[in-house]
Amino acid sequence: MSQVKQFDVEKESVKLLEWLGEFGKDPAGGISRLLYTHEWIEAQRGLENLMKEEGFQVQFDEIGNLFGRLEGSKYKDETILTGSHVDTVMNAGHYDGQLGIIAGIVALKYLKETYGQPLRNIEVVAMAEEEGSRFPYAFWGSKNIVGTAKRSEVEDIADFNGVSFVEAMRAAGFDFRDETKELRKDVKAFIELHAEQGGVLEIEQIPIGIVGHIVGQRRYTIEINGEANHAGTTPMGYRQDAMTAASRMIVAINDIALKHGDPLVATVGKVEVTPNVVNVVPGKVIFTIDCRHTHKDQLVQATEEIESALKQIAEQVNVELNIDLWMDADPVPMDERIVNLIKEQCDKNGLKYKLMHSGAGHDSQILADFAPTAMLFVPSHKGISHNPAEFTEPKDLAEGVKALIGALYELGYKEELF
């Protein structure tokens, strides 16, 4: 493939990102575009019109995923898919989610204008939802594509204003997927371009990250029950201090993570103390643990060590301990064939890259069980994400889109896949 013109790609990408960022622009300076809200509907309809203007074949599925297609000339039952999610968190930036959609549109536009009709269908998707920001449910868009979303999981949930999921969906003009219909079998590959949401690429001054794995996650709620008592009259040796136990546990969790080393990470992100007053020995503490690793066996080994350490500390401090493992998500490897194809394209086009893992969850982890999947990252300034200060340098943005273009060209315009 010939060198992609950086100026055109950069200019078009920045322009369209700013345009899409106007849908749901909030007074705090960011974007708030939650599933099935007015802002969300306007964004999807705006993207629908844009895709039609570019000559794509455009359609929504039942739940509101939007697809824009370049029709293939030869392999009409084979589709190469790219894109990401259109929804945001509250007061979000311009890059998380919508970058992958805009990159896909720019890539398809470039390929169409430069090479004409592909052999296979190439399609960009603006997925309805990934964040779980309005309703207590995440990956609604991608889970409907692969058929793992269950009606029963959302029929009884509501948003923070009491609006039910079903009511909001139908008011937006959509409904549940017809589960009697066969799932798509034409998707032969999925590639998602995303902002890194971390600082590695910027620190190392590398414009492109090629993702090898999406980490697995284990999340816990830890409850410690001691005995609340008078802070002045209860001798230290007679206390059942839940806060002392929690403090030792938190240090132990950190030490275990440091011992295992990268890429393991462990975080205590929330702590609740009862009664939480200055002159009472704490009788109860609840805290959370978020532990992540790229390999399942090492994630299990580390968390088993953590559980064992917590039990030992609870016995030493004479408190009751309850360990609730409420999330156990396996790591997701990206497709090695597509990863190698992207690497080859970057090498051929002189694009600097780093092979890395994703420490955050993405639609790609849902699609990976459905079709061969890979991810590309571009740098996030200072690692900032889910914030109006989210930013990727335009030149780095262009490098990521060029890498995507190269991969889509190889998959869509060549006789042989991979």
N, C-alpha and C positions, 0 to 999 in steps of 0.2 A: 504494500500500500504506500502511496506517495505521502510525503510529509504533510500533516494537517496544518493549515495556516493558523498560527496562534492568534493573530490580531482579530480575525473574524470570529473565532470561537470565543475568545475572551470578551469581546464587545457584546456579542449576542447573549452570552451567558449572564453577564452582569445586568444587562438591560432587562432580561426576562425575570431574573431573580427579584429585582426591584419592583417590577410590575406585579408579580405574584404576591409579593410582600405587602401590597396595598390592600389585599383582601384580608380583613380581620385586623388591620392596623389599630392598635389600642392607644389610649391617652398616655400610657406609661412609656410609650416609645417602641414597644415590641409588637408582636403579632399574637392574637388570641383567636384561634380558629379550631373550635372544638367540634367533635363529630355531630353532624346533622343540625348544627346551628345555622342561622342566616348567613353568617360569614363563611362557613364551610360550603354551603350551597352555592354562594356567589363564586367562590374560588373554583369549584368543580365545573360550574357552568362557563366560567371564564376560560378555563383550560380546554373545555370541550370546543368552544368557539375558536380558540387559538389552533388547536389540532386540526380542525376542519379547514381553517385558512391555509395551513401548511399542506393540505392535500392528503391528510391521513384519513383512513377509514376509522370512524369513531363510534364507540358504543359504551353504555353503562351496563354493568351486570345488575342483578336484582337488588343488591344491598348498597350499591353506590360506588363500587370501584369503576374507574374510568379508564378505557383503553383506546389508544390511538395507534393505528397499524399502517405500516408500509407492506402492501400485499406482495408476496413472493411470486415469481414467474414460473417456477418449476416445482418446488416442494411446498405445495399449498397446505399440506397437513402438518408442517413443521414450523414452529414459531420460536424465535429468540426474543426473550422478554427482558426489559430493563425498567427501572423506575423506583419509586419509594412511596412514602405516605404523605398525604396532603394535610392531615390534622397536625396540630401543635399542642404544646403545653400552654399554660397561661403565661402571657407576656414573654413569648419566645423570640428567638432571633430569626434571621433570614435563611439559615442554611440547613438545619436539621429537618430531614424529610423532603422539603420542597427542592433542595439542591438536586437530589436524585431524579426528580421529575423533570426539572428544567434541563439537566444534563442530558437526559434521554431525548427530550424534544430537540435540543440543539444537535445531538448526535444524528438523529434520524433525518433532520433537515439537511445537515451537511452531506450525509451519505446519499440521500436522494438527489441533491443538486450536483454532486460530484460523480456518482457512479450509476445513477438511475435506479431501476427496479432491482431489488435483491432476488436471489434464488429462493430463499426462505422468507417467510414473514418476519419482519422485525417490528416489535410492538413496545410502546412505552405505556406504563400503568401509573396512574395516580391513585394509590390505594386509599380506601376510605378512612382507615384508622389504624394506629399503632400504639399511641401513647398511653391510653387508659386515663386521659385527663378529665373527661366529663363523666364517664360511667366506670364502675369498678370492673372493667374488662379490657384487656389489651389484645392487639393483633386481630381485631375484627375483620379488617380488610383481607390480610393474607390468609387467615384461617378459613375464610369463605372461599378463597381461590382453591385451596387444597382440600376443602371439605371437612375440616376438623372442628369448625365452629358449630356449637350445638345450640339450637333454639332454646332449650331448657335453661341454659346458662345465663340468658339475658332477658327472659320473659318477665322476671320479677325484680329487675334492678331499676334504679332511678338515679337521676343526677342530684346535685346538691340543692336544687330548687324543687325537688320532688317530681320532676317530669320523668315519666317512665321511658325506658329505652325504646319500647315498641311504639309508643305514642310519638316520640321524636323522629324515629325512622320513617314512619308512615306520613307524618306531617311534611317531611322533606321530599316525599315522593317515591320512597323505596319500601321494600318489604323483605321478608325472609327468602333465602335461596330455596328454590324448588328442589328438595332432596330426592325427588324421583328422577331428576335429570342426571345423566352421566357427567362426571367431572371431565374437564378438559384433558385431552391426551396429547395435544399438539405441542405443548411447551417443552422444548428440548434443552433450554438453558435459561438461567436467570442471572443477571449481573446488576448489582446495586452500587451506585456511587453515593458516598456519604461523607460528611465531615467527620474527622476522627473523634471529636469530643474528648480529646486528651492532648497533651503537649509534646508527645514524642517526635512527631514529624517536624514541627517547628523548631524544637531544640536541636535536632540533628540536621536541620536545613535540607530536608528531603521532601519534594512536592507530592509524591505518590506513595501510598501504602497499599500493598497487595495482601489481603487478609487470608491467612491460612486456616484459622480456627476462630469461632465465636465461643467464648468461655462458657463453661458450665457454672451453675450457681446453686449454692445451698444457703437457704435463709432460715434463721431460727428466731423464735421468741423464747427468751430465758426468764423464768420467774423464780425469785428467791424469797422465801418466807422465813423471817426470823421472829424477833419479838420487839415491838415498840416499847420503850421504857424511858424513864426520866434520865436526862443527860447528866444531871448533877449527882444523883443518888445511886446510880447503877455502876458498880466497880467494873473496870475494864475486863477483868477475868470472868465476870458473870454475864457478860452480854452475848446476845445472839443478834449481831449487827449485820443486817442484810447489805448495807452499803459497804462495809468492810469486805464482805464476801464478794460483792460485785466488783469492787476495785481490784482485788487480787485476780479475779477471773479475767477482767479486761486486759490487765497487764500480761497474763498468761496467754491470752489469745494473740496479742501482738507479738509476743516472744516466739510462739509457735510459727506464726506467719513469717517472721524474719528468719527463723531457722530453715524453713523450707525454701525461702527465696523466690525470686521471680520465676514464673509468672503468677504464683499464688498471691492473692490479696485477701485480707480479712478486715472487716470494718464493724465496729460497734457504733451504730449511727443514731440510736435513740435510747434514752434512759429515762425511766419514770421512777421517782422515789416517793414512798409513802411512810409517814405523813408529810415529809418535806418541810419541816420547820426546824428552827435553829436549836431548840432545846429538848429535842426528842431523839433518842436512838432510832434510826430507821428500821422499821419492821418489815418493810417489803420493797423490793426493787424488781422492776421489769426492764430488760434491755434486749436489743436485737443484735443479731450477727448476720453479716452478709459475707460469704466466702466464695471465691471464684478461682477457677483454674482451667487451663485448656485441655487437661486430660482427666478423665473420670476417676481412674484409680488413685491418682495423686490427690484429687479433691476429696475423695472418700477417706484416704489415709489421714490427711490433715484434719478433717472435721472429726474423725474418730479420736484423734489425739486431743482435740479441743474438748470434746465431750468428756473424755476421761479426766482431763485436768480440772474441769468444772466440778465433777463429782468429788474429786479428792479435796478441793478447796471447800466445798459445801460441808463435807464431813469434818474438816479441821475447824471450821468456824461454827459448827453445830447449827446449821440452817437447813431448811428443806429446799429442794431443788426440783424444778419441773423444766424439762427440755422439750420444746415443740419444734420439730423440723417440718416447716410448712411449705417450703419450696425445695424441690430436688430436680433441677433441670440439667440434663446431660450437656456436655460440650458438643458443639456442632462443627465438624470439619467441612471446609469448603472443597469443592470438586477439584482434585489435583490436575485434571486435564485442562480445565479452564484457567486455573492459576498459572500453569505452565504456559498456556497460550498467551495470557496477558503479559507474563514476563518476557516472552519472546517478542511480542509486539512493542513493548517498552524498549527493549534492547535495540530492535530494528529502527525505531524512531528516535533514539537518543534521549529517552525519558528516564530520569533518575528515580529509583524506587527503593522501598524497603519491604521485605517480607515480614509481616507482623500478625498479631492476633487482635481481636476486638474484645475489649473488656466490658462492652455494653451489649445489650440485646438489640436485635434488628429484625426486620421482616425476613431477611435472608435466612435466619435460623428456622423459620416456618417453611419457607419455600424449599429448603435444602432436602427435605424428605420427599418432595414432590418432583423436583427436577434438578439436574446438575446446576450448582449455584456457586457464585463467587462474589466477593466484595472488593471495592476500591475505596481508599480513603484519601482525602486531601487534608492539609493541615488546618487545625483550629487555633487561632491566635490565643496564646496563653492557656490553651486547653479549655477555653470557656465554651459552654453549651447550655441550652435551655435558658437563654439570657439574651436580652437585646444587644449585648456587646459581642455576641457571636460574630466571628469574622474569618474569612479566608482571603488571602491576597489574590487579586484577580489573576496574576500570572500563574499562581499555583492552581487556582480553579481551572484555568485553561489547560494546564498539564493533565489534570485529572480527566477532563472531558476528552482530551486527545487520546488518552489511554483507553477510555470507554469506546471511542470511535474505532480505534484499531481493533479492539476485541470484537465489536459488533460486525465490523467488516469481515473479519476472518470467519465468524460463525454464520453470517447471513449471505455472503457473496461467494463463498467457496463451495466446491462440490462436496468435499468431505467435512464432516463435523470433527472438531478437535484434531 
